[in-house]
């Protein structure tokens, strides 16, 4: 049985009226809205991360995945990275991650 926690949310009366106009279950509406906002913020955070990668990520991209994987200790590298899988990419300071045509 899933657990829930009760929280108190204070909203202006006009917002409550709008919720009641479109949904009978306020809690469900607010839960959906909060999940939507959390997902939007996660996507925004990912976008910012891609546009402004950590310096170590840029170094790894410049070195290449295969070289990075080759530098891992044997016990860490086994089955962890397959450089032939996925798409080849490189970092462009103007465009971000761009696919490298093989």
Protein Blocks (a to p, Z undefined) as FASTA:
>chain_A
ZZdddddddddfklmmmmmmmomblmlmmmmmmmmmmmmmmmmmmmmmmmmccfklmmmm
mnopklmmmmpcfklmgokacfkgcjdddddfklopadddZZ
